[in-house]
């Protein structure tokens, strides 16, 4: 038995590859035949889709409704954008701060509602109260944030 045949038996991947290369070089074409002829099908009109449920308001839209003064909203927006990117489930991996306003600990927001982990409106209400109590307003909180990098 020639050595090349033994090597091909021992290495089936090389044998298959070699056979395909040889077939391609000699002009052979491999094609798959259909398993069976296609049968005609009747096109059915899809049922109309149900009307989509109303999307929940974005956290930013909720805040804009709650904060009427444009300067106060702009300050609140800047803080939340920096702190969480308007992600109500944002979590700081090193400190554990949580939510839109990065409350530390996040459970402090339970004072605004039991749904503090999932409801952006509850987080906004808590954040506004915190900013008003501690800094006088969102603009006061933003001034502190600019001076210190935190609020």
C-alpha positions in Angstrom: 0.0 0.0 0.0 1.5 3.4 -1.0 2.5 5.7 1.9 0.3 8.5 0.5 -2.8 6.4 0.7 -2.0 5.4 4.2 -1.6 9.1 5.2 -5.0 9.9 3.5 -6.7 7.1 5.5 -5.0 8.4 8.7 -6.0 12.0 8.0 -9.5 12.1 6.6 -9.7 15.9 6.5 -6.7 16.0 4.3 -8.0 13.3 2.1 -11.4 15.1 1.6 -9.6 18.4 1.0 -7.2 16.7 -1.5 -10.1 15.0 -3.3 -12.0 18.3 -3.6 -9.0 20.2 -4.9 -8.3 17.4 -7.4 -11.9 17.4 -8.6 -12.0 21.2 -8.9 -8.7 21.1 -10.8 -10.1 18.6 -13.3 -13.3 20.7 -13.8 -15.8 18.5 -12.0 -18.7 20.3 -10.5 -20.5 19.2 -7.3 -24.1 20.3 -7.0 -26.9 19.4 -4.7 -30.1 18.2 -6.2 -33.4 19.2 -4.6 -34.8 16.6 -2.3 -38.2 17.0 -3.7 -40.1 19.3 -6.0 -41.7 22.3 -4.3 -45.4 22.1 -3.8 -47.4 25.2 -4.4 -48.8 26.9 -1.3 -51.7 29.2 -0.9 -50.7 32.6 0.4 -52.8 33.6 3.4 -53.4 37.2 4.3 -52.0 37.7 7.8 -54.4 38.8 10.5 -54.1 42.4 11.4 -51.7 43.0 14.3 -53.1 44.1 17.6 -52.5 47.8 18.3 -49.3 48.2 20.3 -49.6 49.1 23.9 -48.7 52.6 24.7 -45.0 52.9 25.4 -44.1 54.1 28.8 -42.9 57.7 29.0 -39.2 58.0 29.0 -37.6 59.0 32.2 -36.5 62.3 30.7 -40.0 63.1 29.6 -41.3 62.4 33.1 -38.7 64.7 34.6 -39.6 67.4 32.1 -43.3 67.2 33.1 -42.4 67.4 36.8 -39.8 70.2 36.5 -41.5 73.2 34.8 -38.6 75.7 35.1 -36.3 75.3 32.1 -33.2 76.2 34.1 -34.0 73.7 36.8 -34.8 71.0 34.3 -31.5 71.7 32.4 -29.5 71.3 35.7 -31.4 68.1 36.6 -30.8 66.8 33.1 -27.0 67.5 33.3 -26.7 65.7 36.6 -28.7 62.7 35.6 -26.9 62.5 32.2 -23.6 62.5 34.0 -24.6 60.1 36.8 -26.6 57.5 35.0 -27.1 58.4 31.3 -30.9 58.4 32.1 -30.8 54.7 32.9 -33.1 53.9 35.8 -31.3 50.7 36.6 -27.7 52.1 36.4 -25.5 50.7 39.1 -22.1 52.0 40.1 -20.0 48.8 40.5 -17.6 50.3 42.9 -19.9 52.2 45.3 -23.3 50.5 44.7 -25.1 53.8 43.9 -28.3 53.1 42.0 -30.7 54.6 39.6 -31.1 57.8 37.6 -29.7 60.0 40.4 -27.3 57.4 41.8 -28.7 57.3 45.3 -26.3 55.8 47.8 -27.5 53.4 49.0 -30.2 53.0 46.4 -32.7 51.8 49.0 -32.9 55.4 50.2 -35.3 56.0 47.3 -37.8 53.6 49.0 -39.0 56.8 50.9 -40.5 57.9 47.6 -42.1 54.6 46.8 -41.8 50.8 47.0 -41.2 50.6 43.3 -37.9 52.7 43.5 -35.9 50.0 41.8 -38.0 49.9 38.6 -40.0 53.2 38.4 -38.1 56.2 37.0 -40.9 58.5 38.2 -40.2 57.4 41.8 -36.5 57.9 41.3 -37.1 61.4 39.9 -39.3 62.4 42.8 -36.7 61.2 45.3 -33.9 62.9 43.4 -35.7 66.2 43.2 -36.5 66.1 46.9 -32.9 65.3 47.7 -31.6 68.1 45.5 -34.0 70.6 46.9 -33.4 69.6 50.6 -29.6 69.4 50.3 -28.7 72.1 47.7 -31.8 74.3 47.5 -32.6 73.2 43.9 -31.3 71.2 40.9 -29.3 74.3 39.8 -27.7 74.4 43.3 -26.9 70.6 43.0 -25.4 71.2 39.5 -23.2 74.0 40.8 -22.0 71.6 43.5 -21.4 68.9 40.9 -19.4 71.2 38.7 -17.2 72.3 41.6 -16.7 68.8 43.1 -17.6 66.2 40.4 -20.3 64.8 42.6 -23.4 66.0 44.4 
